[in-house]
Amino acid sequence: MAIDYNHLINQFGTKHIDDELLERFEHLTGRKPHLLLRRGTFFSHRELNLILDRYEQKKPFYLYTGRGPSSDSMHLGHMIPFVFTQWLQDVFDCPLVIQLTDDEKFLFKSNLKLEQCHGFAYQNAKDIIACGFKLDKTFIFSDLDFVGGPFYRNVVKISRLITARQSQQTFGFKLDDNVGKWHFVAIQATPSFSNSFPQIFGDKADIPCLIPCAIDQDPYFRLTRECAQRLKYKKPALIHAKFIPSLLGAQSKMSASAVESSIYMTDSAKEIKTKINKYAFSGGQTTVEEHRELGGDPDVDVSFQYLTFFLDDDAEVEQIRQDYRSGKLLTGELKQKTISLLQEFVKAFQDRRSKVDDALVKSFMDGTRQIDPTLRYGPGCTGEKPKAPKA
Amino acid sequence: MAIDYNHLINQFGTKHIDDELLERFEHLTGRKPHLLLRRGTFFSHRELNLILDRYEQKKPFYLYTGRGPSSDSMHLGHMIPFVFTQWLQDVFDCPLVIQLTDDEKFLFKSNLKLEQCHGFAYQNAKDIIACGFKLDKTFIFSDLDFVGGPFYRNVVKISRLITARQSQQTFGFKLDDNVGKWHFVAIQATPSFSNSFPQIFGDKADIPCLIPCAIDQDPYFRLTRECAQRLKYKKPALIHAKFIPSLLGAQSKMSASAVESSIYMTDSAKEIKTKINKYAFSGGQTTVEEHRELGGDPDVDVSFQYLTFFLDDDAEVEQIRQDYRSGKLLTGELKQKTISLLQEFVKAFQDRRSKVDDALVKSFMDGTRQIDPTLRYGPGCTGEKPKAPKA
């Protein structure tokens, strides 16, 4: 069943990212919006406008994103939000914190062992680092390593404000679910508040963040924003992505567990070719003759969807869309374009990944690492003296 | 209404501390059981016999106790379990961890601020240290400071094993209670497992503990023992105390909030005298004549109860009981004996307390402090190589 994203916007009470907002973005930053913005993969937001206000006023803010590490290797669907976040960091030149919720994976997957989850977090950190984040402004952490100290103080403050009923209603928990799940929202909420990271922002900071995430994470942050208000902290802003389809169809989310439905960042050029040719759901007709006559349907064609995530040239994408719809472009030809694009992306990623050594991971994940205050908020930023929160 | 402790033993499924167990205790340790054991304040246990087995076999174990810091100053009722625990440490010459649950107080008292609770923990630590614990074998910690690292790993492991239903049924939570409360059991359970404290026990240790606590804490540890089994950790043993009556009556628990019902460890000799004379519920008759004729009731007389907590000489206590019951001893005379006893105890405490400086607190609460392995388990202990838990 197709996901009705407009319905989600209405249900969650978020806002569409519209042309006006994108124009303002481009006007302020001098950068053409990322293809994932232009093409509506990041389609919804909460108060992105307030973050742009701060950018305009040269006031500090930071980015917060995360990942639940469920296996050793990430796949293309996992990479897309990080590719986008890396681009945002590049545009805003601002600090970024990345939470690896190895504790969450352990709580939600009864078959996993704790050290397994922690190992996944470490391996995923390498993949994330290979996206090109700025070391001097990025802190990546595993919850199992980092929860404690000022971070734990915020966990406790937040968990006092969220009732079991709210957690139950928001996430659909049953009484037979473990208390760790019911409580987990407080762990995911905490990085939204800058004083959880005194080593980066100082211990009196109250700097808001922008959270790029998949739309299914919004309920966590809706509760977080309610807590922010009651704690007199600045509310996090959000920018929401649609799900990345699996190879098997545009309507399904890519899953880490089904090998044939995903392209892993460790796949060889040959594996990519085989997977796309064999599994990528096609919007084409069954014979060349029919295809030439009736044309294909790019809206359900997975190769075409993937192409739109990676091919920056709008005119070229549009041409391919039209040619596929008209039948001028055959499925095999479309798939070949996508294969080349993905092979190139994965190869470049693998080259960068091979250079990520343990020492670099350690630096990114060092919870005691101070960040040079002049680097914290970007060169254009006034670095206004942060106000202590009142709570 | 009186608390029916036999009923609690049946309800909770614990065991009476009987004469046979006390005789074994005395035989093994060469020490006469503490008056709080002899007189049944510590009246119930779970597997204390297994701890005595380990003592006999010279195998290591440790003590774990705790406190929810609810105000800056502790009162007599709070001290009694610590006096007893100090005695146990002296007898067993074993390591001890003391958890100050400042996070719990914050979660359960919506009017308190976090830093207030943390401040209470620090002040309470001073009172606890003044009980005479051995620095080289005692670690006192505030949850707000110490939760994290290996401790947090166990929190997560435990919280995966406890369902919301168990937490609800065990503690009577409502859906409108905050998720921090529902989850708190995992925090209180964690110090029961020695690998939560690698700085003390090494990171592969699986050494059991004995937990002296008030009987109302048993439900936490019943769940903890279930978790222990599933995690293949050693189960904690328990030794349970009755409640200490408030001055206002032997049937009520002493409360930190009602000034007139408690003797604070900061009270002057004069305040102690006034409080006992004015508020201590009396089992005597209304006139001297009636008292001489009918006698008093030591079972409900609070002065007499307090006397039994502090006067070690069994024969003397028995004589006072008989004299009060017969009417030979007047209420005023009995109160005077208790007043002297308490004044002496509190004065000695205050003298020790005045010597507890910030540097000493810092040492006791230093979460990185290594403990000399030869000191860990007492001179008689074989220090068997701890086995790694299988979980």
Boltz contact constraints between the chains, C-beta under 6 A:
constraints:
  - contact:
      token1: [A, 103]
      token2: [B, 156]
      max_distance: 6.0
  - contact:
      token1: [A, 106]
      token2: [B, 156]
      max_distance: 6.0
  - contact:
      token1: [A, 107]
      token2: [B, 160]
      max_distance: 6.0
  - contact:
      token1: [A, 114]
      token2: [B, 153]
      max_distance: 6.0
  - contact:
      token1: [A, 144]
      token2: [B, 153]
      max_distance: 6.0
  - contact:
      token1: [A, 147]
      token2: [B, 148]
      max_distance: 6.0
  - contact:
      token1: [A, 147]
      token2: [B, 152]
      max_distance: 6.0
  - contact:
      token1: [A, 148]
      token2: [B, 147]
      max_distance: 6.0
  - contact:
      token1: [A, 148]
      token2: [B, 148]
      max_distance: 6.0
  - contact:
      token1: [A, 152]
      token2: [B, 147]
      max_distance: 6.0
  - contact:
      token1: [A, 153]
      token2: [B, 144]
      max_distance: 6.0
  - contact:
      token1: [A, 156]
      token2: [B, 103]
      max_distance: 6.0
  - contact:
      token1: [A, 156]
      token2: [B, 106]
      max_distance: 6.0
  - contact:
      token1: [A, 159]
      token2: [B, 179]
      max_distance: 6.0
  - contact:
      token1: [A, 159]
      token2: [B, 180]
      max_distance: 6.0
  - contact:
      token1: [A, 160]
      token2: [B, 107]
      max_distance: 6.0
  - contact:
      token1: [A, 160]
      token2: [B, 178]
      max_distance: 6.0
  - contact:
      token1: [A, 160]
      token2: [B, 180]
      max_distance: 6.0
  - contact:
      token1: [A, 162]
      token2: [B, 179]
      max_distance: 6.0
  - contact:
      token1: [A, 163]
      token2: [B, 176]
      max_distance: 6.0
  - contact:
      token1: [A, 163]
      token2: [B, 178]
      max_distance: 6.0
  - contact:
      token1: [A, 164]
      token2: [B, 175]
      max_distance: 6.0
  - contact:
      token1: [A, 164]
      token2: [B, 179]
      max_distance: 6.0
  - contact:
      token1: [A, 164]
      token2: [B, 182]
      max_distance: 6.0
  - contact:
      token1: [A, 165]
      token2: [B, 175]
      max_distance: 6.0
  - contact:
      token1: [A, 165]
      token2: [B, 176]
      max_distance: 6.0
  - contact:
      token1: [A, 167]
      token2: [B, 179]
      max_distance: 6.0
  - contact:
      token1: [A, 175]
      token2: [B, 164]
      max_distance: 6.0
  - contact:
      token1: [A, 175]
      token2: [B, 165]
      max_distance: 6.0
  - contact:
      token1: [A, 176]
      token2: [B, 163]
      max_distance: 6.0
  - contact:
      token1: [A, 176]
      token2: [B, 165]
      max_distance: 6.0
  - contact:
      token1: [A, 177]
      token2: [B, 164]
      max_distance: 6.0
  - contact:
      token1: [A, 178]
      token2: [B, 160]
      max_distance: 6.0
  - contact:
      token1: [A, 178]
      token2: [B, 163]
      max_distance: 6.0
  - contact:
      token1: [A, 179]
      token2: [B, 159]
      max_distance: 6.0
  - contact:
      token1: [A, 179]
      token2: [B, 162]
      max_distance: 6.0
  - contact:
      token1: [A, 179]
      token2: [B, 164]
      max_distance: 6.0
  - contact:
      token1: [A, 179]
      token2: [B, 167]
      max_distance: 6.0
  - contact:
      token1: [A, 179]
      token2: [B, 182]
      max_distance: 6.0
  - contact:
      token1: [A, 179]
      token2: [B, 183]
      max_distance: 6.0
  - contact:
      token1: [A, 180]
      token2: [B, 159]
      max_distance: 6.0
  - contact:
      token1: [A, 180]
      token2: [B, 160]
      max_distance: 6.0
  - contact:
      token1: [A, 182]
      token2: [B, 164]
      max_distance: 6.0
  - contact:
      token1: [A, 182]
      token2: [B, 179]
      max_distance: 6.0
  - contact:
      token1: [A, 182]
      token2: [B, 182]
      max_distance: 6.0
  - contact:
      token1: [A, 183]
      token2: [B, 179]
      max_distance: 6.0
  - contact:
      token1: [A, 183]
      token2: [B, 183]
      max_distance: 6.0
